[in-house]
């Protein structure tokens, strides 16, 4: 009974840590306004279907990163520190570009804009808009930490990883599905403010990921000198 309680506590702990980490990086409720701006020409029904598909795609990407990401890195000889620095640079660059982008009037789409929704769902709306380098790097790091657990906790941590990916995917689905209703309530000016604020937070997240990677690289060097 004590062991069961311990495993349940571990499951909740792993889930809370992973869910809060990935949700803060992905920030689906802030990125939802960018999603709405990029899909303004779609009907509400098409946008809802697209939001559901992006949620499913995000779940798949996160599960693959959580379970197979560290193995892929080892095959190519890439360290977690390099992944954090590279992913942080990509996230910071995306946030900077969004922050500097001037608001443009959305005209009727041309033939190139009206690509099949299924193709849009993965690129660019799932990757890199939703599950970008930052969230993938964080997922791989979480997966690497799970691999160091003992056999007794390994199954619980694997279940928690699936729950984390499912929870984040559900949040993405809900946030994107209701983006139009929220944008309509706060108006164009409010949407612009939230979009720019989200871009700034994305820039800060990228810088923080870079700092974490640099700190991980310098820590053993400083310890050796000390």
NUTOR-487470 format. One record per atom (N, C-alpha, C): residue in one letter; x, y, z. Coordinates in steps of 0.05 Angstrom, whole numbers, plus 5000, padded with zeros to 4 digits. Layout:
// NUTOR-487470
aXYZ...
This chain:
// NUTOR-487470
x501749765000x500050005000x501750255000x503950245016x505750465017x507150514990x507750284977x509050304951x507150414930x504550334932x502550444913x502350744917x502250834942x502051114947x504451264937x506851144939x509251264930x509251294900x508251084886x508151094856x506151304847x503851324861x501851524853x503051804857x504451844879x505752104884x507752164863x509351964855x511252004833x509852074807x507651934801x506151984776x505252274776x504052364798x503052644799x505352844797x507552784810x509852964810x511052984782x511452754769x512452764741x510552914723x507952864726x506052994708x505953294712x505953384738x505853664743x508253814733x510653694737x513053814728x513253834698x512653614685x512753614655x510653784643x508153774654x505953934642x506554234645x507354314669x507854604674x510254704657x512254534654x514554614638x513854654608x512454454597x511854474568x509654684563x507754704582x505654904577x506755184578x508655234595x509855504597x511455574572x512755364560x514255414536x512455444511x510555254508x508755264485x506855504487x505855554511x503955784516x501655774495x500055564494x498055544473x495955764475x495355874499x493256074501x494256344490x496856384490x497956634478x498356594448x499356364440x499856304412x497256274397x495056224411x492456194398x491756444381x492556684391x491956924376x493556934350x496056824350x497656814326x496356614307x495456384318x494056184302x491556304288x490056464304x487656594293x488356784271x490556934274x491357124254x492256984229x493556754231x494556614208x492356454193x490056414206x487856264194x485356424192x485656684189x483356864189x481456814166x482456704144x480856654120x479256394122x479656234143x478155984146x475456034158x473555854153x470955864167x471355754195x469455824214x469655724241x469755424242x468255284225x468354994225x471054884216x472255004196x474854924187x476954974208x476755204221x478655274242x478455084265x476055004272x475754814294x476954534287x476554454262x477654204253x480754214253x481754444244x484654484244x485754484272x484354614291x485254614318x485454334330x483454164324x483553894334x485953734322x486453774296x488653634284x491353734295x491553984300x494054094312x494453974340x492353954355x492553834382x493553544380x492553394361x493353114357x496253104348x496953284329x499753284320x501653364342x500853554359x502553634381x503053404400x500953254406x501253014423x503252824411x503052774385x504852574372x507752674373x508152934367x510853044367x512153034395x510553094416x511553094443x512152814452x510452624445x510952344453x513552234440x513852294415x516352204401x518752334414x518652594420x520852734433x521452624460x519352564476x519652464503x520952184504x520152014485x521051734486x523451674468x523751814446x525851754427x527851974423x527252214433x529052444428x531852404437x532252294462x535052264472x536552054455x535151854445x536551654429x537351774402x535651944390x536352074365x538852254369x538852394391x541152564397x543752404400x543552174413x545952014417x546951904390x545151844372x545951734346x547551954331x546752204332x548052414318x550252554335x550652454359x552652574376x552152854385x549552924389x548753194398x548253184428x549353364443x548953374471x546353534478x545353494502x543053644510x543653944512x546154004520x546954284521x546754424494x547854284473x547754394446x544854414437x543154224444x540354234436x538954474449x539554524475x538354754489x539255014476x541755044471x542755294459x541655334431x541655124414x540555154388x537555204388x536155054405x533255094407x532555364418x534155454437x533655724449x534055944428x536155914412x536656104390x534256114371x533255884363x531055874345x528556004357x527955944382x525656054395x525956364398x528356444407x528756734410x528556884383x529556764362x529356884335x526556904326x524956694331x522056704324x520656924340x521156944366x519857144382x520657424373x523257464366x524157724357x522857804331x522657614312x521357664286x518457744290x517057594308x514157654313x513957924327x515857994344x515658244359x516058484340x517758454320x518358674302x516458684278x514858474274x513158464250x510958684253x510558834231x508559044231x505858914225x503759014238x501058904232x500258964204x499158764190x498358804162x495458734159x494258874141x491458814135x491158544121x489258384129x488858124118x486858134095x487858094071x486158104048x485157824041x483557804021x482557544013x484857364004x484957114011x487156944005x487256873975x489756833965x489956733938x490156433938x490756313915x490756023913x492955903929x495256043933x497355923949x496655923978x495156123987x494356144015x492455924023x490755834005x488655644012x489655364008x491855294020x492955024019x491154834034x491254584028x489554394042x490054414072x487954404088x488154434116x489854214128x489753974118x491353754129x494353814126x495153944104x497954014101x498754234119x497054434123x497554654141x497754564169x496354354176x496054274204x498854204216x500554074200x503154004211x505154224208x505554324183x507354534178x505954774164x505955004176x507655094198x506155104225x503655024226x502055074250x502654894274x503454644269x504354474291x507354524296x508854494275x511754524276x512554744255x513654964263x514755024289x513055214307x510555294298x509055484313x508355384341x507255134343x506355034368x508554884383x509354664372x511554504384x514154564370x515354784378x517754874365x520254754378x522654864371x525054754382x525254764412x524054974424x524154994453x522754764467x520254714458x518654494471x519854224465x520954184441x522253934434x524753884451x526354104454x528754074471x527954014500x525854144510x524954094537x523953804540x522453714520x521453434520x523753234520x525753284504x528053094503x529453094530x529753334542x531053344568x529453194589x526753224588x525053074607x525352774602x525452694577x525752414571x528352304580x530552464578x533152374587x533252344617x531852514632x531752494661x530052244669x528052174653x526451944659x528051684655x529851684636x531451454630x533251384653x533951574670x535751524693x534251414717x531651374716x530151274739x530550974742x529950874766x530150584771x527850444757x528050174755x526150014741x523350044753x523250074780x520650084793x519050334786x520450554780x519250804774x518950854744x520350694728x520550744699x517750734686x516150534693x513450504681x511750744688x511850824714x510251054723x511051304708x513751344705x514651584691x513851574661x513851334649x512951314621x509951384618x508351284637x505451354637x505151654640x506651774658x506452064663x507252224638x509152124623x510052254598x507752264578x506352034575x504052024557x501852224567x501452224593x499352414604x500152704600x502752764602x503653034597x503153114569x503952944550x503453004521x500453034515x498852854527x495952874522x494753124534x495653204558x494653444571x495353694555x497853704546x498653944530x497253954503x496953714490x495453704465x492553794469x491253724491x488553804496x488354104500x490354224515x490354514519x490754654492x492454554475x492854674449x490254664433x488854444433x486354414419x484254614429x483854634455x481854814466x482655104461x485155174465x485955454461x485655544432x486355374413x486155444385x483155444376x481655254387x478855234379x477255484387x477955604410x476455834421x477956094416x479956094399x481556334394x479856554381x478156474362x476456674349x474556814368x473356654386x471456774405x472856964424x475256894433x476757064451x477657314436x478657284411x479557514396x477257704390x474857594385x472557764380x471857934405x472157814428x471457954453x473358184460x475958134455x477858344463x478458544441x477458484416x477758674394x480458664381x480758804358x483258794342x485558914358x485159134373x487359254388x488259074410x486358954424x487058764446x488458524435x487658424412x488958194399x491858264392x492258504382x494958594375x496758614400x495658714421x497158744446x497958464457x496058284457x496558014467x498657874449x498357904423x500257784404x503057884409x503458144412x506058254417x507158174444x505458154465x506258064491x507157774490x505757614475x506457334471x509157304457x509557474437x512157474423x514457544441x513957744459x516057824478x516657594498x514557464507x514957244526x516457014512x515856964486x517156764470x520156824468x520757084464x523557164463x524957114489x523657174511x524757124538x525156834543x523256664535x523556374538x525956274523x526356374498x528656294482x531256364496x531456614506x533856704520x534356524545x532256464560x532556294583x533556014576x532555904554x533555644545x536555654538x537355874525x540155904518x541855924543x540856084563x542356114588x542655854602x540555684602x540655424615x542755254601x542755254574x544755094560x547555184565x548055454565x550755554570x551555494599x549755514618x550355444646x551155154648x549754984635x550354694636x553154634624x553954794603x556554754591x558754854610x558355084623x560355214639x560655084667x558554964677x558654854704x560954664709x561254454692x563554274698x566254404694x566454604676x568954744672x569754904696x567755044707x568255204731x568855024755x567454794757x567954614779x570754494777x571754444753x574454334750x576554534757x575954794751x577955004758x577955064788x575555024801x575355074829x576554854845
